[in-house]
């Protein structure tokens, strides 16, 4: 029960559920109260990736194809905003999550290797520092296509100032490869969402 529950619900709790270990009265309001309950009853992760400053805190047993995608693009956003340290160790860790022979089919039709794309991140460190730049994904749909292999489809968005760019992305991810995070990107394919293609495609790296 969230902290800002209606008066009649609070009264019901006092009269009928006080001391019931299966019902808690959260200290947080609205969605925050629900997230608090998820943590209290150990129903799953109760920390937003955006609230995590060190992704190494994420435990390996919680590896999921969709979760790895969210984590990668948050790192990508922070890298370009210079909100993480400019470190070769960071890039080496990210690179370890990509298959050496993997290919990125970009929205423009070019097909660089995944390794070359990660290497290209060096030159864009901090290029969005102090600017209105955000990256997010939605509609994440993972489909298991093998013992440890997932086909994940999602929409990936970037906000550059007032211009919003978006593409449909399909990834093949192996969750038992020896990547730094426990998941390895095998292939990535991106196609512009209608009406959301980048005017300057040089700003779209990944």
N, CA and C atoms as a LAMMPS dump frame, in Angstrom:
ITEM: TIMESTEP
0
ITEM: NUMBER OF ATOMS
618
ITEM: BOX BOUNDS ff ff ff
-5.0000000000000000e+02 5.0000000000000000e+02
-5.0000000000000000e+02 5.0000000000000000e+02
-5.0000000000000000e+02 5.0000000000000000e+02
ITEM: ATOMS id mol type element x y z
1 1 1 N 0.851 -1.174 0
2 1 2 C 0 0 0
3 1 3 C 0.894 1.233 0
4 2 1 N 0.692 2.121 -0.98
5 2 2 C 1.565 3.285 -1.116
6 2 3 C 1.266 4.314 -0.035
7 3 1 N 2.228 5.198 0.199
8 3 2 C 2.101 6.136 1.323
9 3 3 C 0.951 7.112 1.153
10 4 1 N 0.596 7.422 -0.092
11 4 2 C -0.484 8.38 -0.33
12 4 3 C -1.799 7.692 -0.679
13 5 1 N -2.011 6.485 -0.12
14 5 2 C -3.254 5.759 -0.359
15 5 3 C -4.439 6.552 0.19
16 6 1 N -5.609 6.3 -0.358
17 6 2 C -6.816 7.01 0.073
18 6 3 C -7.147 6.676 1.52
19 7 1 N -7.85 7.587 2.178
20 7 2 C -8.139 7.474 3.607
21 7 3 C -8.852 6.171 3.946
22 8 1 N -9.821 5.759 3.1
23 8 2 C -10.572 4.536 3.405
24 8 3 C -9.686 3.294 3.341
25 9 1 N -8.666 3.312 2.467
26 9 2 C -7.742 2.186 2.395
27 9 3 C -6.836 2.161 3.618
28 10 1 N -6.407 3.331 4.059
29 10 2 C -5.603 3.404 5.283
30 10 3 C -6.391 2.874 6.476
31 11 1 N -7.677 3.217 6.536
32 11 2 C -8.523 2.756 7.639
33 11 3 C -8.692 1.24 7.576
34 12 1 N -8.906 0.713 6.354
35 12 2 C -9.027 -0.74 6.203
36 12 3 C -7.751 -1.432 6.663
37 13 1 N -6.597 -0.866 6.303
38 13 2 C -5.316 -1.457 6.699
39 13 3 C -5.186 -1.495 8.211
40 14 1 N -5.564 -0.415 8.866
41 14 2 C -5.472 -0.348 10.325
42 14 3 C -6.376 -1.385 10.975
43 15 1 N -7.576 -1.559 10.419
44 15 2 C -8.568 -2.448 11.031
45 15 3 C -8.356 -3.917 10.69
46 16 1 N -7.792 -4.215 9.524
47 16 2 C -7.77 -5.6 9.049
48 16 3 C -6.391 -6.18 8.741
49 17 1 N -5.412 -5.336 8.472
50 17 2 C -4.142 -5.866 7.978
51 17 3 C -2.943 -5.424 8.794
52 18 1 N -3.156 -4.746 9.887
53 18 2 C -2.032 -4.289 10.702
54 18 3 C -1.269 -5.497 11.237
55 19 1 N -0.002 -5.587 10.956
56 19 2 C 0.796 -6.719 11.405
57 19 3 C 0.853 -7.869 10.42
58 20 1 N 0.131 -7.766 9.308
59 20 2 C 0.17 -8.796 8.269
60 20 3 C 1.459 -8.631 7.47
61 21 1 N 2.331 -9.633 7.545
62 21 2 C 3.647 -9.533 6.9
63 21 3 C 3.554 -9.495 5.379
64 22 1 N 2.396 -9.884 4.836
65 22 2 C 2.237 -9.899 3.383
66 22 3 C 1.765 -8.562 2.83
67 23 1 N 1.501 -7.61 3.724
68 23 2 C 1.06 -6.28 3.295
69 23 3 C 1.938 -5.245 3.984
70 24 1 N 2.537 -4.343 3.204
71 24 2 C 3.337 -3.278 3.807
72 24 3 C 2.728 -1.928 3.464
73 25 1 N 2.967 -0.977 4.34
74 25 2 C 2.583 0.413 4.075
75 25 3 C 3.869 1.13 3.69
76 26 1 N 4.041 1.333 2.396
77 26 2 C 5.284 1.906 1.884
78 26 3 C 5.459 3.344 2.348
79 27 1 N 6.707 3.777 2.422
80 27 2 C 6.995 5.173 2.768
81 27 3 C 7.029 6.053 1.531
82 28 1 N 7.05 5.418 0.332
83 28 2 C 7.093 6.163 -0.923
84 28 3 C 5.697 6.287 -1.518
85 29 1 N 5.526 7.314 -2.356
86 29 2 C 4.25 7.563 -3.006
87 29 3 C 4.172 6.87 -4.367
88 30 1 N 2.959 6.588 -4.809
89 30 2 C 2.668 6.154 -6.18
90 30 3 C 3.621 5.044 -6.649
91 31 1 N 4.225 5.228 -7.834
92 31 2 C 5.088 4.185 -8.397
93 31 3 C 6.281 3.894 -7.495
94 32 1 N 6.752 4.92 -6.764
95 32 2 C 7.861 4.714 -5.839
96 32 3 C 7.514 3.699 -4.767
97 33 1 N 6.25 3.704 -4.318
98 33 2 C 5.795 2.735 -3.329
99 33 3 C 5.761 1.328 -3.889
100 34 1 N 5.371 1.206 -5.154
101 34 2 C 5.351 -0.105 -5.804
102 34 3 C 6.769 -0.651 -5.939
103 35 1 N 7.701 0.214 -6.351
104 35 2 C 9.103 -0.203 -6.472
105 35 3 C 9.658 -0.61 -5.111
106 36 1 N 9.267 0.13 -4.062
107 36 2 C 9.701 -0.216 -2.71
108 36 3 C 9.193 -1.603 -2.328
109 37 1 N 7.945 -1.914 -2.672
110 37 2 C 7.374 -3.225 -2.359
111 37 3 C 8.075 -4.336 -3.133
112 38 1 N 8.441 -4.07 -4.383
113 38 2 C 9.168 -5.067 -5.181
114 38 3 C 10.463 -5.457 -4.48
115 39 1 N 11.175 -4.456 -3.945
116 39 2 C 12.398 -4.737 -3.211
117 39 3 C 12.13 -5.435 -1.893
118 40 1 N 11.096 -4.988 -1.17
119 40 2 C 10.776 -5.552 0.149
120 40 3 C 10.459 -7.04 0.062
121 41 1 N 9.687 -7.416 -0.964
122 41 2 C 9.277 -8.813 -1.106
123 41 3 C 10.188 -9.606 -2.047
124 42 1 N 11.312 -9.008 -2.446
125 42 2 C 12.302 -9.673 -3.313
126 42 3 C 11.664 -10.219 -4.584
127 43 1 N 10.842 -9.392 -5.22
128 43 2 C 10.149 -9.802 -6.442
129 43 3 C 10.96 -9.513 -7.696
130 44 1 N 12.06 -8.788 -7.552
131 44 2 C 12.883 -8.447 -8.707
132 44 3 C 13.692 -7.202 -8.425
133 45 1 N 14.442 -6.719 -9.421
134 45 2 C 15.239 -5.499 -9.241
135 45 3 C 14.346 -4.321 -8.892
136 46 1 N 14.781 -3.507 -7.944
137 46 2 C 13.971 -2.351 -7.538
138 46 3 C 14.763 -1.054 -7.633
139 47 1 N 15.758 -1.055 -8.51
140 47 2 C 16.528 0.156 -8.781
141 47 3 C 16.508 0.426 -10.275
142 48 1 N 16.124 1.63 -10.655
143 48 2 C 16.14 1.991 -12.067
144 48 3 C 17.577 2.056 -12.562
145 49 1 N 17.856 1.57 -13.789
146 49 2 C 19.212 1.707 -14.329
147 49 3 C 19.697 3.15 -14.337
148 50 1 N 18.795 4.116 -14.499
149 50 2 C 19.201 5.524 -14.499
150 50 3 C 19.663 5.986 -13.125
151 51 1 N 19.314 5.236 -12.077
152 51 2 C 19.757 5.581 -10.728
153 51 3 C 21.055 4.88 -10.366
154 52 1 N 21.599 4.101 -11.29
155 52 2 C 22.821 3.343 -11.041
156 52 3 C 24.004 4.049 -11.684
157 53 1 N 24.996 4.371 -10.882
158 53 2 C 26.176 5.052 -11.417
159 53 3 C 27.271 4.071 -11.793
160 54 1 N 27.252 2.884 -11.189
161 54 2 C 28.269 1.873 -11.492
162 54 3 C 27.557 0.601 -11.925
163 55 1 N 27.554 0.325 -13.237
164 55 2 C 26.837 -0.825 -13.741
165 55 3 C 27.454 -2.138 -13.289
166 56 1 N 28.664 -2.117 -12.76
167 56 2 C 29.263 -3.352 -12.272
168 56 3 C 28.549 -3.853 -11.028
169 57 1 N 27.701 -2.997 -10.417
170 57 2 C 26.925 -3.425 -9.261
171 57 3 C 25.85 -4.434 -9.649
172 58 1 N 25.469 -4.471 -10.936
173 58 2 C 24.438 -5.396 -11.381
174 58 3 C 24.99 -6.812 -11.305
175 59 1 N 24.222 -7.724 -10.677
176 59 2 C 24.706 -9.076 -10.473
177 59 3 C 24.548 -9.898 -11.748
178 60 1 N 25.5 -10.785 -11.986
179 60 2 C 25.52 -11.572 -13.206
180 60 3 C 24.277 -12.438 -13.352
181 61 1 N 23.702 -12.934 -12.215
182 61 2 C 22.553 -13.81 -12.338
183 61 3 C 21.314 -13.062 -12.822
184 62 1 N 21.369 -11.746 -12.818
185 62 2 C 20.242 -10.958 -13.299
186 62 3 C 20.374 -10.594 -14.776
187 63 1 N 21.342 -11.197 -15.475
188 63 2 C 21.557 -10.877 -16.884
189 63 3 C 20.316 -11.244 -17.688
190 64 1 N 19.848 -10.313 -18.494
191 64 2 C 18.76 -10.577 -19.432
192 64 3 C 19.057 -9.799 -20.701
193 65 1 N 18.555 -10.307 -21.823
194 65 2 C 18.837 -9.654 -23.1
195 65 3 C 18.312 -8.224 -23.106
196 66 1 N 17.065 -8.028 -22.658
197 66 2 C 16.49 -6.685 -22.629
198 66 3 C 17.212 -5.764 -21.675
199 67 1 N 17.586 -6.293 -20.508
200 67 2 C 18.296 -5.482 -19.521
201 67 3 C 19.651 -5.025 -20.011
202 68 1 N 20.346 -5.891 -20.754
203 68 2 C 21.657 -5.524 -21.282
204 68 3 C 21.55 -4.401 -22.308
205 69 1 N 20.472 -4.402 -23.091
206 69 2 C 20.265 -3.336 -24.078
207 69 3 C 20.065 -2 -23.379
208 70 1 N 19.212 -1.98 -22.362
209 70 2 C 18.98 -0.745 -21.604
210 70 3 C 20.286 -0.249 -20.999
211 71 1 N 21.047 -1.16 -20.406
212 71 2 C 22.301 -0.792 -19.743
213 71 3 C 23.31 -0.216 -20.738
214 72 1 N 23.421 -0.852 -21.917
215 72 2 C 24.38 -0.363 -22.905
216 72 3 C 24.04 1.046 -23.36
217 73 1 N 22.775 1.31 -23.684
218 73 2 C 22.432 2.624 -24.226
219 73 3 C 22.477 3.72 -23.164
220 74 1 N 22.294 3.364 -21.894
221 74 2 C 22.515 4.353 -20.835
222 74 3 C 23.996 4.71 -20.75
223 75 1 N 24.856 3.695 -20.881
224 75 2 C 26.291 3.984 -20.897
225 75 3 C 26.637 4.855 -22.094
226 76 1 N 26.089 4.544 -23.249
227 76 2 C 26.341 5.309 -24.478
228 76 3 C 25.939 6.774 -24.29
229 77 1 N 24.777 7.002 -23.689
230 77 2 C 24.333 8.376 -23.417
231 77 3 C 25.304 9.089 -22.485
232 78 1 N 25.691 8.419 -21.416
233 78 2 C 26.58 9.047 -20.436
234 78 3 C 27.975 9.282 -21.016
235 79 1 N 28.419 8.4 -21.884
236 79 2 C 29.718 8.573 -22.537
237 79 3 C 29.719 9.853 -23.363
238 80 1 N 28.672 10.053 -24.148
239 80 2 C 28.62 11.232 -25.012
240 80 3 C 28.358 12.508 -24.218
241 81 1 N 27.754 12.391 -23.055
242 81 2 C 27.522 13.557 -22.191
243 81 3 C 28.68 13.768 -21.209
244 82 1 N 29.716 12.928 -21.294
245 82 2 C 30.885 13 -20.399
246 82 3 C 30.48 12.855 -18.941
247 83 1 N 29.514 11.972 -18.691
248 83 2 C 29.069 11.718 -17.323
249 83 3 C 29.722 10.467 -16.738
250 84 1 N 30.562 9.811 -17.533
251 84 2 C 31.417 8.734 -17.039
252 84 3 C 32.854 9.108 -17.377
253 85 1 N 33.782 8.475 -16.706
254 85 2 C 35.2 8.779 -16.927
255 85 3 C 35.628 8.373 -18.339
256 86 1 N 36.473 9.198 -18.95
257 86 2 C 37.038 8.863 -20.263
258 86 3 C 38.124 7.826 -20.036
259 87 1 N 37.748 6.565 -20.152
260 87 2 C 38.651 5.489 -19.759
261 87 3 C 38.669 4.385 -20.808
262 88 1 N 39.874 3.942 -21.161
263 88 2 C 40.005 2.815 -22.078
264 88 3 C 39.47 1.534 -21.444
265 89 1 N 39.498 1.466 -20.115
266 89 2 C 38.963 0.289 -19.438
267 89 3 C 37.468 0.162 -19.674
268 90 1 N 36.754 1.303 -19.656
269 90 2 C 35.32 1.283 -19.94
270 90 3 C 35.07 0.741 -21.345
271 91 1 N 35.789 1.287 -22.318
272 91 2 C 35.576 0.86 -23.701
273 91 3 C 35.958 -0.607 -23.897
274 92 1 N 37.01 -1.037 -23.237
275 92 2 C 37.419 -2.442 -23.349
276 92 3 C 36.34 -3.357 -22.78
277 93 1 N 35.723 -2.926 -21.678
278 93 2 C 34.649 -3.706 -21.067
279 93 3 C 33.44 -3.781 -21.988
280 94 1 N 33.088 -2.64 -22.606
281 94 2 C 31.967 -2.619 -23.549
282 94 3 C 32.285 -3.49 -24.762
283 95 1 N 33.493 -3.361 -25.27
284 95 2 C 33.902 -4.109 -26.468
285 95 3 C 33.838 -5.615 -26.229
286 96 1 N 34.105 -6.019 -24.993
287 96 2 C 34.069 -7.44 -24.656
288 96 3 C 32.669 -8.023 -24.763
289 97 1 N 31.658 -7.154 -24.815
290 97 2 C 30.272 -7.608 -24.936
291 97 3 C 29.815 -7.721 -26.388
292 98 1 N 30.733 -7.545 -27.344
293 98 2 C 30.381 -7.603 -28.759
294 98 3 C 31.231 -8.653 -29.462
295 99 1 N 30.584 -9.437 -30.312
296 99 2 C 31.285 -10.485 -31.04
297 99 3 C 32.278 -9.874 -32.031
298 100 1 N 33.471 -10.441 -32.077
299 100 2 C 34.541 -9.895 -32.919
300 100 3 C 34.154 -9.857 -34.397
301 101 1 N 33.325 -10.803 -34.832
302 101 2 C 32.926 -10.86 -36.242
303 101 3 C 31.548 -10.242 -36.489
304 102 1 N 30.964 -9.626 -35.446
305 102 2 C 29.625 -9.066 -35.563
306 102 3 C 29.571 -7.829 -36.447
307 103 1 N 28.4 -7.599 -37.043
308 103 2 C 28.191 -6.484 -37.966
309 103 3 C 27.034 -5.618 -37.471
310 104 1 N 27.167 -4.305 -37.644
311 104 2 C 26.066 -3.365 -37.429
312 104 3 C 25.568 -2.911 -38.797
313 105 1 N 24.307 -3.191 -39.106
314 105 2 C 23.685 -2.636 -40.306
315 105 3 C 23.009 -1.344 -39.873
316 106 1 N 23.602 -0.211 -40.232
317 106 2 C 23.124 1.089 -39.754
318 106 3 C 21.923 1.548 -40.568
319 107 1 N 21.162 2.541 -40.072
320 107 2 C 20.001 3.039 -40.819
321 107 3 C 20.365 3.603 -42.19
322 108 1 N 21.6 4.078 -42.344
323 108 2 C 22.031 4.642 -43.634
324 108 3 C 22.41 3.56 -44.639
325 109 1 N 22.508 2.309 -44.161
326 109 2 C 22.85 1.198 -45.043
327 109 3 C 24.289 0.746 -44.956
328 110 1 N 25.141 1.491 -44.257
329 110 2 C 26.537 1.065 -44.096
330 110 3 C 26.594 -0.14 -43.158
331 111 1 N 27.664 -0.918 -43.253
332 111 2 C 27.784 -2.144 -42.467
333 111 3 C 29.149 -2.238 -41.792
334 112 1 N 29.431 -1.357 -40.842
335 112 2 C 30.697 -1.458 -40.108
336 112 3 C 30.662 -2.643 -39.152
337 113 1 N 31.819 -3.107 -38.763
338 113 2 C 31.859 -4.158 -37.747
339 113 3 C 31.454 -3.562 -36.404
340 114 1 N 30.96 -4.408 -35.522
341 114 2 C 30.602 -3.935 -34.184
342 114 3 C 31.838 -3.4 -33.462
343 115 1 N 32.991 -4.045 -33.678
344 115 2 C 34.223 -3.573 -33.048
345 115 3 C 34.589 -2.172 -33.534
346 116 1 N 34.466 -1.934 -34.844
347 116 2 C 34.79 -0.607 -35.378
348 116 3 C 33.844 0.451 -34.823
349 117 1 N 32.578 0.068 -34.629
350 117 2 C 31.603 1.018 -34.086
351 117 3 C 31.957 1.397 -32.657
352 118 1 N 32.342 0.415 -31.858
353 118 2 C 32.752 0.71 -30.481
354 118 3 C 34.015 1.563 -30.488
355 119 1 N 34.962 1.245 -31.35
356 119 2 C 36.174 2.066 -31.447
357 119 3 C 35.834 3.503 -31.82
358 120 1 N 34.793 3.682 -32.629
359 120 2 C 34.372 5.018 -33.033
360 120 3 C 33.833 5.857 -31.895
361 121 1 N 33.49 5.199 -30.787
362 121 2 C 32.986 5.95 -29.639
363 121 3 C 34.065 6.824 -29.008
364 122 1 N 35.337 6.482 -29.225
365 122 2 C 36.414 7.294 -28.647
366 122 3 C 36.3 8.754 -29.082
367 123 1 N 36.023 8.96 -30.36
368 123 2 C 36.039 10.32 -30.908
369 123 3 C 34.81 11.139 -30.532
370 124 1 N 33.777 10.487 -30.005
371 124 2 C 32.572 11.25 -29.662
372 124 3 C 32.401 11.403 -28.156
373 125 1 N 33.463 11.088 -27.389
374 125 2 C 33.347 11.277 -25.938
375 125 3 C 33.1 12.753 -25.624
376 126 1 N 32.039 13.026 -24.871
377 126 2 C 31.753 14.385 -24.415
378 126 3 C 31.248 15.331 -25.484
379 127 1 N 30.922 14.809 -26.696
380 127 2 C 30.473 15.732 -27.746
381 127 3 C 29.087 16.31 -27.463
382 128 1 N 28.368 15.726 -26.497
383 128 2 C 27.045 16.23 -26.123
384 128 3 C 27.031 16.797 -24.699
385 129 1 N 28.213 17.049 -24.163
386 129 2 C 28.298 17.575 -22.798
387 129 3 C 27.6 18.93 -22.714
388 130 1 N 26.726 19.081 -21.718
389 130 2 C 26.014 20.337 -21.512
390 130 3 C 24.894 20.588 -22.497
391 131 1 N 24.613 19.609 -23.365
392 131 2 C 23.567 19.773 -24.374
393 131 3 C 22.36 18.903 -24.025
394 132 1 N 21.239 19.213 -24.644
395 132 2 C 20.025 18.433 -24.426
396 132 3 C 20.094 17.168 -25.281
397 133 1 N 20.731 16.155 -24.733
398 133 2 C 20.927 14.894 -25.445
399 133 3 C 20.513 13.746 -24.543
400 134 1 N 19.585 12.941 -25.011
401 134 2 C 19.128 11.777 -24.261
402 134 3 C 18.991 10.59 -25.201
403 135 1 N 19.144 9.398 -24.643
404 135 2 C 18.989 8.153 -25.392
405 135 3 C 18.088 7.23 -24.578
406 136 1 N 17.12 6.617 -25.232
407 136 2 C 16.276 5.66 -24.526
408 136 3 C 15.736 4.626 -25.512
409 137 1 N 15.221 3.538 -24.959
410 137 2 C 14.612 2.486 -25.777
411 137 3 C 13.215 2.209 -25.247
412 138 1 N 12.341 1.744 -26.138
413 138 2 C 11.018 1.299 -25.702
414 138 3 C 10.561 0.142 -26.583
415 139 1 N 9.469 -0.48 -26.17
416 139 2 C 8.935 -1.609 -26.932
417 139 3 C 9.888 -2.773 -27.036
418 140 1 N 10.672 -3.021 -25.981
419 140 2 C 11.666 -4.103 -26.029
420 140 3 C 10.954 -5.461 -26.034
421 141 1 N 11.19 -6.241 -27.082
422 141 2 C 10.536 -7.547 -27.228
423 141 3 C 11.589 -8.628 -27.46
424 142 1 N 11.977 -9.359 -26.399
425 142 2 C 12.95 -10.441 -26.567
426 142 3 C 12.249 -11.754 -26.93
427 143 1 N 12.791 -12.463 -27.911
428 143 2 C 12.262 -13.765 -28.318
429 143 3 C 13.404 -14.767 -28.311
430 144 1 N 13.229 -15.852 -27.581
431 144 2 C 14.279 -16.862 -27.491
432 144 3 C 14.304 -17.676 -28.777
433 145 1 N 15.457 -17.737 -29.426
434 145 2 C 15.57 -18.465 -30.695
435 145 3 C 16.585 -19.61 -30.613
436 146 1 N 17.175 -19.802 -29.458
437 146 2 C 18.136 -20.877 -29.248
438 146 3 C 18.313 -21.094 -27.761
439 147 1 N 19.153 -22.045 -27.402
440 147 2 C 19.339 -22.375 -25.992
441 147 3 C 19.708 -21.152 -25.167
442 148 1 N 20.658 -20.359 -25.655
443 148 2 C 21.091 -19.15 -24.947
444 148 3 C 21.062 -17.929 -25.862
445 149 1 N 20.315 -18.013 -26.942
446 149 2 C 20.325 -16.958 -27.951
447 149 3 C 18.965 -16.287 -28.044
448 150 1 N 19 -14.952 -28.115
449 150 2 C 17.776 -14.157 -28.141
450 150 3 C 17.774 -13.22 -29.344
451 151 1 N 16.603 -13.085 -29.95
452 151 2 C 16.354 -12.053 -30.947
453 151 3 C 15.566 -10.962 -30.23
454 152 1 N 16.138 -9.775 -30.153
455 152 2 C 15.505 -8.686 -29.402
456 152 3 C 15.185 -7.539 -30.349
457 153 1 N 13.921 -7.151 -30.386
458 153 2 C 13.484 -6.041 -31.227
459 153 3 C 13.017 -4.904 -30.328
460 154 1 N 13.394 -3.678 -30.671
461 154 2 C 13.006 -2.526 -29.862
462 154 3 C 13.143 -1.252 -30.685
463 155 1 N 12.548 -0.187 -30.179
464 155 2 C 12.727 1.141 -30.767
465 155 3 C 13.8 1.867 -29.978
466 156 1 N 14.763 2.429 -30.674
467 156 2 C 15.828 3.193 -30.022
468 156 3 C 15.687 4.657 -30.424
469 157 1 N 15.726 5.543 -29.427
470 157 2 C 15.491 6.971 -29.647
471 157 3 C 16.675 7.797 -29.181
472 158 1 N 16.919 8.902 -29.887
473 158 2 C 17.886 9.902 -29.442
474 158 3 C 17.237 11.275 -29.549
475 159 1 N 17.471 12.091 -28.537
476 159 2 C 17.015 13.479 -28.554
477 159 3 C 18.235 14.37 -28.683
478 160 1 N 18.3 15.13 -29.772
479 160 2 C 19.383 16.085 -30.016
480 160 3 C 18.763 17.481 -30.009
481 161 1 N 18.863 18.193 -28.891
482 161 2 C 18.215 19.498 -28.8
483 161 3 C 16.715 19.328 -28.851
484 162 1 N 16.093 19.778 -29.947
485 162 2 C 14.646 19.6 -30.105
486 162 3 C 14.335 18.522 -31.144
487 163 1 N 15.366 18.006 -31.816
488 163 2 C 15.143 16.986 -32.853
489 163 3 C 15.161 15.592 -32.241
490 164 1 N 14.078 14.86 -32.462
491 164 2 C 13.992 13.484 -31.977
492 164 3 C 14.213 12.526 -33.138
493 165 1 N 15.146 11.606 -32.954
494 165 2 C 15.479 10.622 -33.98
495 165 3 C 15.17 9.233 -33.436
496 166 1 N 14.736 8.351 -34.324
497 166 2 C 14.402 7.013 -33.846
498 166 3 C 14.557 5.956 -34.913
499 167 1 N 14.869 4.754 -34.481
500 167 2 C 14.984 3.637 -35.411
501 167 3 C 14.448 2.37 -34.766
502 168 1 N 14.035 1.433 -35.607
503 168 2 C 13.71 0.084 -35.159
504 168 3 C 15.009 -0.71 -35.165
505 169 1 N 15.313 -1.334 -34.049
506 169 2 C 16.565 -2.079 -33.921
507 169 3 C 16.271 -3.544 -33.633
508 170 1 N 16.985 -4.418 -34.304
509 170 2 C 16.907 -5.849 -34.039
510 170 3 C 18.307 -6.344 -33.697
511 171 1 N 18.423 -7.021 -32.572
512 171 2 C 19.721 -7.545 -32.119
513 171 3 C 19.635 -9.054 -31.931
514 172 1 N 20.72 -9.725 -32.199
515 172 2 C 20.879 -11.116 -31.782
516 172 3 C 21.899 -11.113 -30.65
517 173 1 N 21.482 -11.631 -29.509
518 173 2 C 22.31 -11.591 -28.301
519 173 3 C 22.431 -12.994 -27.721
520 174 1 N 23.633 -13.364 -27.358
521 174 2 C 23.871 -14.624 -26.667
522 174 3 C 24.111 -14.322 -25.2
523 175 1 N 23.337 -14.949 -24.325
524 175 2 C 23.444 -14.656 -22.893
525 175 3 C 24.337 -15.643 -22.155
526 176 1 N 25.084 -16.45 -22.897
527 176 2 C 26.022 -17.351 -22.233
528 176 3 C 27.426 -17.197 -22.774
529 177 1 N 27.618 -16.214 -23.658
530 177 2 C 28.966 -15.936 -24.14
531 177 3 C 29.774 -15.28 -23.025
532 178 1 N 31.068 -15.222 -23.201
533 178 2 C 31.937 -14.726 -22.142
534 178 3 C 32.185 -13.23 -22.26
535 179 1 N 31.123 -12.466 -22.431
536 179 2 C 31.235 -11.015 -22.412
537 179 3 C 31.432 -10.527 -20.99
538 180 1 N 31.838 -9.28 -20.862
539 180 2 C 32.076 -8.733 -19.528
540 180 3 C 30.809 -8.745 -18.695
541 181 1 N 29.645 -8.588 -19.335
542 181 2 C 28.384 -8.525 -18.604
543 181 3 C 27.68 -9.867 -18.558
544 182 1 N 28.185 -10.86 -19.284
545 182 2 C 27.503 -12.142 -19.367
546 182 3 C 26.616 -12.253 -20.591
547 183 1 N 26.607 -11.234 -21.441
548 183 2 C 25.83 -11.256 -22.68
549 183 3 C 26.695 -10.715 -23.808
550 184 1 N 26.517 -11.269 -25.003
551 184 2 C 27.325 -10.849 -26.146
552 184 3 C 26.431 -10.531 -27.334
553 185 1 N 26.632 -9.332 -27.91
554 185 2 C 25.918 -8.933 -29.124
555 185 3 C 26.552 -9.64 -30.323
556 186 1 N 25.733 -10.351 -31.089
557 186 2 C 26.215 -11.071 -32.264
558 186 3 C 25.97 -10.266 -33.539
559 187 1 N 24.82 -9.597 -33.618
560 187 2 C 24.438 -8.856 -34.826
561 187 3 C 23.46 -7.757 -34.428
562 188 1 N 23.55 -6.593 -35.09
563 188 2 C 22.643 -5.467 -34.835
564 188 3 C 22.191 -4.902 -36.181
565 189 1 N 20.882 -4.689 -36.322
566 189 2 C 20.323 -4.145 -37.567
567 189 3 C 19.372 -3.002 -37.212
568 190 1 N 19.593 -1.824 -37.822
569 190 2 C 18.783 -0.638 -37.519
570 190 3 C 18.122 -0.094 -38.789
571 191 1 N 16.856 0.324 -38.653
572 191 2 C 16.104 0.936 -39.75
573 191 3 C 15.382 2.159 -39.21
574 192 1 N 15.468 3.283 -39.913
575 192 2 C 14.811 4.499 -39.431
576 192 3 C 13.313 4.282 -39.24
577 193 1 N 12.777 4.819 -38.146
578 193 2 C 11.332 4.908 -37.983
579 193 3 C 10.819 6.017 -38.891
580 194 1 N 9.688 5.796 -39.524
581 194 2 C 9.16 6.764 -40.481
582 194 3 C 8.967 8.131 -39.825
583 195 1 N 9.581 9.141 -40.427
584 195 2 C 9.462 10.503 -39.923
585 195 3 C 10.472 10.869 -38.857
586 196 1 N 11.333 9.907 -38.462
587 196 2 C 12.283 10.17 -37.374
588 196 3 C 13.736 9.923 -37.792
589 197 1 N 14.008 9.901 -39.082
590 197 2 C 15.386 9.76 -39.538
591 197 3 C 16.203 10.992 -39.204
592 198 1 N 17.491 10.804 -38.956
593 198 2 C 18.369 11.919 -38.594
594 198 3 C 18.629 12.803 -39.805
595 199 1 N 18.487 14.115 -39.624
596 199 2 C 18.82 15.053 -40.697
597 199 3 C 20.317 15.027 -40.973
598 200 1 N 21.099 14.953 -39.902
599 200 2 C 22.551 14.824 -40.022
600 200 3 C 22.927 13.434 -39.526
601 201 1 N 23.112 12.499 -40.442
602 201 2 C 23.321 11.113 -40.042
603 201 3 C 24.679 10.878 -39.399
604 202 1 N 25.563 11.87 -39.468
605 202 2 C 26.868 11.714 -38.823
606 202 3 C 26.747 11.732 -37.303
607 203 1 N 25.622 12.25 -36.779
608 203 2 C 25.436 12.297 -35.325
609 203 3 C 24.966 10.957 -34.779
610 204 1 N 24.542 10.069 -35.664
611 204 2 C 23.997 8.768 -35.25
612 204 3 C 25.1 7.73 -35.346
613 205 1 N 25.596 7.317 -34.193
614 205 2 C 26.709 6.368 -34.182
615 205 3 C 26.225 4.946 -33.995
616 206 1 N 25.312 4.752 -33.039
617 206 2 C 24.919 3.391 -32.66
618 206 3 C 23.418 3.346 -32.427
